[in-house]
Each structure stands twice: as C-alpha cells, then as structure tokens.
Amino acid sequence: MAAASSSSCGGAGCGTHCSSSTSSSVEDAPEGILGRLSISGAAASCGKCGGGAVVVVAGGVGLCGECLRAQLFGKFKLAVTSNAMVRPTDSVLVAFSGGPASRVALQFIHEMRSKAIESWDASNSQALPVFNVGAAFVDESVLLSKPECEVEQATEDIKSLVSSLLPGDKAMHIASLDYVFSSESKDGKGRLRELVGMITDDTGREDLLQCLRMLSLQKIALENGYTKIMLGSCASTIACHVLSATVKGQGYSLPADIQYVDTRWEVPVVLPLRDCLAQELSLLCEFDR
C-alpha cells in the first residue's frame, strides 16, 4: 500500500516551487477543479440543488461537488446503520492505504462519530457510549526495493493524512507486512521473503499478499481491543474481485467475500463503501483537495 500524493499537478494544489504555479489561480480554486473534473459539461447546473457545476452523473441526475459528498455520505451511513456495522460499544479499526476509498471511509466514519458525540453531549441520559475509531497502515516496503528515505517519507505522509482526518489523540497503527510472523520468529522479514519467493505465479502471489494484509489487520485489532475492521473496498473493487474469483474458481467463498459484514474472521470485517464507485470517491477527494 502506498500513500497517494496530495500535491500533484493534476489539480490538487501545487506549491510555489512547481513550474505550473504561474498559471491562473482560478484553476486552483474549487470551481476550477470542478470545471476540469466535470464529465457532463461545465455549463450544466446541479440537478439536486440547482447551484454548482455538475461533476458527476448519478442515477441520471447531474450532481455538484457538495451534493456528491452528501449522496456518498448518505450511502455510507445507510450501509453502516442498516447492516449494524458499528454499534455504540464498538471500537473500529479503519484499514488506511492512502488511496481515495480508504481516505473517504476514514473521513466519513469520523464525521459519524463527531455527530454521535454531539448527540451524546446533548442527551440528558447519556446512557449509550460513542464508538471509537483508529486507523492502521500495513507497510509492504519489506518486499520492495525502495530507499529507506522514501519509505520513511511515505510513512510520515500517511501519519499526516490520518492526523488531518482524525484530529485529536486517535490511534494510528503502522505495521510491517512481516508483523504476522513477529511472535513466532525473530527473522520475520526473512520468513516473509522466503514464503513469497516460493510462489512463482503473480496471481498466487497477490492472493497471498492479500491474505497477509488481512492477517496483519486482524493481529493489530486483536492486540489493541478493536471489535470491527473497516475496509475501503468499493463497488469497482468488488466488481474486479468478482471477475477474478470467478476465473480462479473461487465461487464458493465469493458471496461471503462481498457481503457488507464478513463474520468469518475473528474480528468482523465491514464494507460500508460497497455501493460507491471508485470514480465518485476519486472525484470527492479531488473536490476536497
């Protein structure tokens, strides 16, 4: 998993050192970003609020950035509440990769928690507690030939992103991919490289890495008292998984893989973004810079 850069020349707002900073400042404004992202023409107005420029068409209706955010948050909240993903007594660990989907999941669950705290403060009884939120990043650099300085910079970027999305003293856990071997062997990195090196085909290697990621998240959750693990898997990711699992003959486990709540793991795994598209999540991240 690698942190997604938030300062590219694609419209996220470059610094003064960038050669493109001499262009019109209008392009760096939200309106300029939306104009470049619009897929249905900048002249079209939002079909919901009638105000902002359309950036995406959902259900045949063009939506501006703010209405897109409201719609995605509505989908997220509906998935969480209707499937009992998060209860007041839960402690939720968000798997954070730095990509658009996990970023939106972390942002939305924090917003839900903030609103729950406001309701709790306003309640006279204050009987029910408010769930806790933490984030985890699985560092796979042990398998990559990257300079140590780049790995450290990526880790700092991840910490910065999480601290901006989870203000306060929310927990941030960073674990290397060989973390799953740490309790059994002193040379966890060596065992990991040996295990991955035994697999010759790319498909099998990716399946193994996916399993190791989940085992790492499970270990973090169990050791730190988390009761749910939240993934940023969206409809686009799940569609790819359906095709891949079908081709590989893994149809038996497929229904459980794509359900909202997967209770096969010791710490249940939830997918609140299952009904959201990757393009919509990327657009929202662009809109939020």
C-alpha positions as MATLAB code, in Angstrom:
seq = 'MAAASSSSCGGAGCGTHCSSSTSSSVEDAPEGILGRLSISGAAASCGKCGGGAVVVVAGGVGLCGECLRAQLFGKFKLAVTSNAMVRPTDSVLVAFSGGPASRVALQFIHEMRSKAIESWDASNSQALPVFNVGAAFVDESVLLSKPECEVEQATEDIKSLVSSLLPGDKAMHIASLDYVFSSESKDGKGRLRELVGMITDDTGREDLLQCLRMLSLQKIALENGYTKIMLGSCASTIACHVLSATVKGQGYSLPADIQYVDTRWEVPVVLPLRDCLAQELSLLCEFDR';
ca = [
       0.000    0.000    0.000;
       1.377    3.375   -0.884;
       0.313    6.832    0.122;
      -1.369    8.819   -2.615;
       0.287   12.167   -3.212;
      -1.848   15.167   -2.375;
       0.294   17.682   -4.258;
       0.339   16.732   -7.909;
      -0.029   18.972  -10.929;
      -3.372   17.362  -11.676;
      -5.269   19.955   -9.693;
      -4.734   19.197   -6.034;
      -2.884   22.453   -5.473;
       0.874   22.605   -6.058;
       3.325   24.667   -4.067;
       5.100   27.775   -5.268;
       8.093   25.670   -6.358;
       6.046   23.970   -9.051;
       6.532   25.226  -12.613;
       2.771   25.177  -13.163;
       2.141   27.648  -10.313;
       2.385   30.555  -12.784;
      -0.918   29.579  -14.379;
      -4.168   31.258  -13.435;
      -5.052   30.974   -9.760;
      -8.618   30.337  -10.844;
      -7.604   26.771  -11.754;
      -6.620   26.100   -8.137;
      -9.975   27.286   -6.814;
     -12.699   24.678   -6.169;
     -14.639   25.966   -9.177;
     -11.609   25.425  -11.420;
     -11.117   21.908  -10.105;
     -14.773   21.068  -10.681;
     -14.608   22.502  -14.189;
     -11.739   20.179  -15.092;
     -13.412   17.181  -13.472;
     -16.859   17.724  -14.941;
     -17.922   14.841  -17.172;
     -21.131   16.369  -18.451;
     -20.166   19.910  -19.345;
     -19.301   22.834  -17.077;
     -22.382   24.761  -18.180;
     -24.742   22.216  -16.673;
     -26.086   23.004  -13.200;
     -26.650   20.534  -10.396;
     -29.934   18.656  -10.734;
     -30.345   18.470   -6.960;
     -29.525   21.922   -5.603;
     -29.547   23.832   -8.903;
     -26.387   25.672   -7.917;
     -22.913   24.286   -8.557;
     -21.421   22.868  -11.722;
     -22.048   19.198  -12.443;
     -19.077   16.940  -11.727;
     -20.750   13.534  -11.952;
     -23.996   11.980  -13.180;
     -25.586    9.576  -10.697;
     -28.897    7.873  -11.421;
     -29.408   10.118  -14.434;
     -29.062   13.280  -12.329;
     -26.070   15.591  -12.526;
     -24.571   16.447   -9.131;
     -22.240   19.191   -7.964;
     -19.393   18.538   -5.540;
     -21.364   19.247   -2.362;
     -24.328   17.125   -3.461;
     -21.943   14.338   -4.488;
     -20.480   14.421   -0.982;
     -23.963   14.336    0.568;
     -25.013   11.408   -1.623;
     -21.873    9.366   -0.861;
     -22.148   10.081    2.850;
     -25.811    9.025    2.692;
     -24.842    5.710    1.083;
     -22.107    5.204    3.662;
     -24.358    5.986    6.618;
     -27.194    3.806    5.279;
     -24.822    0.853    4.830;
     -23.454    1.300    8.356;
     -26.815    1.683   10.105;
     -28.984   -0.763    8.127;
     -26.415   -3.576    8.431;
     -25.495   -2.883   12.073;
     -21.855   -2.468   11.096;
     -20.968   -0.200   14.010;
     -22.584   -0.285   17.440;
     -22.111    2.294   20.217;
     -19.836   -0.063   22.136;
     -17.606   -0.885   19.141;
     -14.044    0.178   18.512;
     -13.483    0.455   14.756;
     -10.129   -0.021   13.023;
     -10.054    1.581    9.567;
      -7.602   -0.016    7.124;
      -5.916    3.033    5.589;
      -3.808    2.767    2.439;
      -3.731    6.435    1.472;
      -5.918    5.868   -1.584;
      -9.251    7.638   -2.277;
     -11.546    4.883   -0.949;
      -9.840    4.387    2.409;
      -9.487    8.148    2.806;
     -13.232    8.675    2.296;
     -14.059    5.792    4.657;
     -11.888    7.335    7.381;
     -13.385   10.787    6.815;
     -16.989    9.562    6.853;
     -16.654    7.365    9.948;
     -15.044   10.297   11.762;
     -17.978   12.512   10.739;
     -20.438    9.913   12.028;
     -18.539    9.712   15.311;
     -18.463   13.513   15.655;
     -22.232   13.706   15.154;
     -22.732   10.872   17.648;
     -20.646   12.768   20.208;
     -22.741   15.903   19.644;
     -25.924   13.894   20.197;
     -24.430   12.280   23.299;
     -23.464   15.675   24.738;
     -26.969   16.995   24.083;
     -28.654   13.933   25.601;
     -29.927   14.134   29.147;
     -29.440   10.453   29.927;
     -26.125    9.891   28.089;
     -26.812    6.183   28.503;
     -25.158    4.862   25.335;
     -21.412    5.329   24.740;
     -19.897    6.537   21.452;
     -17.824    4.145   19.348;
     -14.077    4.674   18.986;
     -12.081    4.956   15.754;
      -8.472    4.103   14.927;
      -6.522    3.643   11.708;
      -4.000    1.053   10.553;
      -1.489    1.128    7.713;
       0.219   -2.073    6.539;
       3.726   -1.285    5.303;
       4.750   -3.587    2.430;
       8.132   -1.958    1.783;
       9.893   -5.100    3.059;
       9.117   -6.665   -0.330;
      10.054   -3.590   -2.372;
      13.492   -2.331   -3.356;
      12.846    1.223   -2.192;
      15.378    3.529   -0.496;
      14.802    3.807    3.230;
      14.337    7.581    2.975;
      11.404    7.115    0.568;
       9.780    4.578    2.879;
      10.151    6.910    5.856;
       8.716    9.824    3.864;
       5.731    7.721    2.780;
       5.123    6.710    6.393;
       5.214   10.353    7.508;
       2.763   11.237    4.710;
       0.398    8.539    5.948;
       0.624    9.842    9.523;
      -0.030   13.393    8.302;
      -3.063   12.327    6.283;
      -4.558   10.407    9.189;
      -3.949   13.217   11.679;
      -5.757   15.647    9.353;
      -8.735   13.289    9.061;
      -8.758   12.151   12.698;
      -7.932   15.207   14.805;
      -7.129   14.636   18.438;
      -5.479   11.625   20.015;
      -6.953    8.954   17.751;
      -4.789    5.863   17.491;
      -2.646    5.295   14.384;
      -1.076    1.874   13.931;
       1.679    1.185   11.388;
       2.774   -2.426   10.976;
       5.135   -4.066    8.529;
       3.791   -6.927    6.433;
       6.025   -9.345    8.333;
       4.194   -8.370   11.540;
       2.211  -11.613   11.336;
       5.439  -13.579   11.941;
       6.756  -11.401   14.774;
       5.545  -13.620   17.612;
       6.907  -16.838   16.069;
      10.288  -15.824   14.705;
      12.902  -13.137   15.222;
      13.565  -13.074   11.488;
      10.057  -12.193   10.336;
      11.286  -10.364    7.231;
      13.357  -13.369    6.158;
      10.423  -15.736    6.592;
       8.163  -13.410    4.623;
      10.587  -13.112    1.707;
      11.102  -16.871    1.710;
       7.361  -17.516    1.688;
       6.640  -15.041   -1.128;
       9.639  -16.285   -3.103;
       8.222  -19.806   -3.143;
       5.237  -18.650   -5.224;
       6.098  -18.296   -8.891;
       2.854  -17.009  -10.425;
       1.695  -13.396   -9.997;
      -1.899  -14.347   -9.233;
      -0.951  -16.650   -6.381;
       1.477  -14.072   -5.002;
      -1.214  -11.372   -4.970;
      -3.676  -13.710   -3.226;
      -1.031  -14.449   -0.588;
      -0.273  -10.762   -0.029;
      -3.981  -10.019    0.307;
      -4.268  -12.718    2.957;
      -1.193  -11.431    4.815;
      -2.615   -7.904    4.807;
      -5.806   -9.122    6.422;
      -3.913  -11.229    8.958;
      -1.845   -8.169    9.866;
      -5.006   -6.111   10.356;
      -6.542   -8.894   12.437;
      -3.472   -9.005   14.661;
      -3.475   -5.229   15.147;
      -7.184   -5.294   16.001;
      -6.901   -8.163   18.485;
      -3.879   -6.716   20.270;
      -5.453   -3.268   20.613;
      -9.030   -4.167   21.505;
     -10.782   -3.311   18.234;
     -14.090   -5.049   17.550;
     -14.542   -4.211   13.839;
     -12.217   -3.745   10.866;
     -13.436   -1.330    8.196;
     -12.149   -1.653    4.624;
     -12.466    0.903    1.838;
     -13.478   -1.682   -0.768;
     -15.922   -0.008   -3.159;
     -18.216   -1.320   -5.904;
     -15.464   -1.054   -8.518;
     -13.004   -3.036   -6.400;
     -15.607   -5.656   -5.606;
     -16.534   -5.990   -9.305;
     -12.876   -6.747  -10.106;
     -12.811   -9.284   -7.283;
     -15.950  -10.993   -8.600;
     -14.380  -11.453  -12.038;
     -11.065  -12.597  -10.568;
     -12.661  -15.065   -8.140;
     -14.879  -16.475  -10.889;
     -11.942  -17.074  -13.225;
      -9.925  -18.709  -10.429;
     -12.791  -20.990   -9.428;
     -13.351  -19.374   -6.030;
     -17.103  -19.029   -6.411;
     -17.817  -20.968   -3.209;
     -16.439  -18.213   -0.966;
     -17.452  -15.322   -3.227;
     -20.830  -14.493   -1.565;
     -19.121  -14.126    1.816;
     -16.308  -12.052    0.297;
     -18.654   -9.335   -0.956;
     -21.233   -9.092    1.831;
     -21.492   -5.951    3.959;
     -20.308   -7.730    7.127;
     -17.888  -10.665    6.934;
     -18.038  -12.571   10.214;
     -15.694  -15.383    9.138;
     -12.805  -13.522   10.747;
     -12.253  -13.320   14.490;
     -12.669   -9.558   14.209;
     -15.562   -8.974   11.741;
     -14.764   -7.045    8.558;
     -17.220   -4.421    7.251;
     -17.537   -2.810    3.793;
     -19.522    0.452    4.099;
     -18.470    1.739    0.645;
     -19.754   -1.322   -1.182;
     -22.341    0.749   -3.107;
     -19.972    3.578   -4.113;
     -17.979    3.795   -7.347;
     -14.238    4.393   -7.453;
     -14.677    7.363   -9.805;
     -17.081    9.057   -7.391;
     -14.671    8.592   -4.481;
     -11.773    9.971   -6.526;
     -13.861   12.980   -7.532;
     -14.718   13.651   -3.901;
     -11.040   13.551   -2.943;
     -10.235   15.992   -5.746;
     -13.021   18.251   -4.569;
     -11.571   18.170   -1.045;
      -8.090   18.744   -2.450;
];
